[in-house]
Amino acid sequence: MGLIGGMARTAVVAGTATAVSNRVSRRQANRWAQHDQAETYQQQQYPPSQQYAPPPQYAPPPQYAQPAPVPAPAPAPAPATDPIEQLKQLAELKNQGILTEAEFTAAKAKILEF
């Protein structure tokens, strides 16, 4: 093969490489164009403000109330005094003249009533 044959072969190889490169570039450009069109269509259908739901707003954790104070127990009733002792005190008050016979009788009836 001579000089012309070598040049012809180089021209064919270079032409083929250029054609393949151009074809790859066009295919890639077409893919990117389709991707851009799909993305544009998606944005038209679902605007960015509606595309994602806003993050949920959580209420702050409840502040636990302090338990109501336990009411103080009711005071215990005064210990019942011995009725005999009460009658003795009443008799002393009558003897001292502090109580009349009627008051003494009424108080004695109350004590013996229980």
C-alpha positions as CSV (number, residue, x, y, z in Angstrom):
1,M,0.0,0.0,0.0
2,G,1.4,3.2,-0.8
3,L,1.1,6.7,0.5
4,I,-2.3,7.2,-1.0
5,G,-3.6,3.9,0.5
6,G,-2.4,4.9,4.0
7,M,-4.0,8.3,3.7
8,A,-7.2,6.8,2.5
9,R,-7.2,4.4,5.5
10,T,-6.6,7.2,7.9
11,A,-9.4,9.2,6.4
12,V,-11.8,6.3,6.7
13,V,-10.8,5.7,10.3
14,A,-11.0,9.4,11.2
15,G,-14.4,9.7,9.4
16,T,-15.8,6.7,11.2
17,A,-14.6,8.0,14.6
18,T,-16.1,11.4,13.9
19,A,-19.4,9.8,12.8
20,V,-19.5,7.6,15.9
21,S,-18.6,10.5,18.2
22,N,-21.4,12.7,16.6
23,R,-23.9,9.9,17.0
24,V,-23.0,9.4,20.7
25,S,-23.3,13.2,21.3
26,R,-26.7,13.4,19.6
27,R,-28.0,10.4,21.5
28,Q,-26.8,11.9,24.8
29,A,-28.3,15.3,23.9
30,N,-31.6,13.7,23.1
31,R,-31.6,11.8,26.4
32,W,-30.9,15.0,28.4
33,A,-33.6,16.8,26.4
34,Q,-36.2,14.1,27.3
35,H,-35.1,14.2,30.9
36,D,-35.5,18.0,31.0
37,Q,-38.9,17.8,29.3
38,A,-40.1,15.2,31.8
39,E,-38.8,17.3,34.7
40,T,-40.6,20.4,33.3
41,Y,-43.8,18.4,32.9
42,Q,-43.5,17.1,36.5
43,Q,-43.1,20.6,37.8
44,Q,-46.1,21.8,35.8
45,Q,-48.2,19.0,37.2
46,Y,-47.0,19.3,40.7
47,P,-45.7,22.8,41.6
48,P,-42.9,22.8,44.1
49,S,-45.2,24.2,46.9
50,Q,-47.5,21.2,46.5
51,Q,-44.8,18.7,45.6
52,Y,-43.9,17.9,49.2
53,A,-46.1,18.1,52.3
54,P,-44.8,20.5,54.9
55,P,-43.2,18.9,57.9
56,P,-45.7,18.2,60.6
57,Q,-45.8,20.7,63.4
58,Y,-45.5,18.9,66.7
59,A,-47.1,20.2,69.9
60,P,-44.6,20.7,72.7
61,P,-44.7,17.9,75.2
62,P,-47.3,18.5,77.9
63,Q,-46.1,20.0,81.1
64,Y,-47.1,17.6,83.7
65,A,-49.1,19.3,86.4
66,Q,-48.0,18.8,90.0
67,P,-50.3,16.4,91.7
68,A,-52.9,18.0,93.9
69,P,-51.7,18.2,97.4
70,V,-53.1,15.6,99.6
71,P,-55.5,17.2,102.0
72,A,-54.6,16.9,105.6
73,P,-56.5,14.2,107.4
74,A,-59.4,15.5,109.4
75,P,-58.5,16.0,113.0
76,A,-59.4,13.1,115.1
77,P,-62.4,13.7,117.3
78,A,-61.6,14.6,120.8
79,P,-61.3,11.5,122.8
80,A,-64.5,10.7,124.5
81,T,-64.3,11.5,128.2
82,D,-65.5,9.2,130.7
83,P,-69.1,10.0,131.6
84,I,-68.5,9.3,135.3
85,E,-65.7,11.9,135.2
86,Q,-68.1,14.4,133.5
87,L,-70.8,13.8,136.1
88,K,-68.2,14.5,138.9
89,Q,-67.2,17.8,137.2
90,L,-70.9,18.8,136.9
91,A,-71.5,18.0,140.5
92,E,-68.6,20.1,141.6
93,L,-69.9,23.0,139.5
94,K,-73.3,22.6,141.1
95,N,-71.8,22.5,144.6
96,Q,-69.8,25.6,143.9
97,G,-73.1,27.4,142.8
98,I,-72.0,27.9,139.2
99,L,-74.8,25.6,137.9
100,T,-78.4,25.7,138.9
101,E,-80.3,22.5,139.7
102,A,-82.1,22.8,136.2
103,E,-78.7,23.3,134.3
104,F,-77.2,20.4,136.3
105,T,-80.2,18.1,135.4
106,A,-80.1,19.1,131.7
107,A,-76.3,18.5,131.4
108,K,-76.6,15.2,133.3
109,A,-79.3,14.0,130.8
110,K,-77.1,14.9,127.9
111,I,-74.1,12.9,129.3
112,L,-76.2,9.9,130.1
113,E,-78.1,10.1,126.7
114,F,-75.2,8.9,124.5
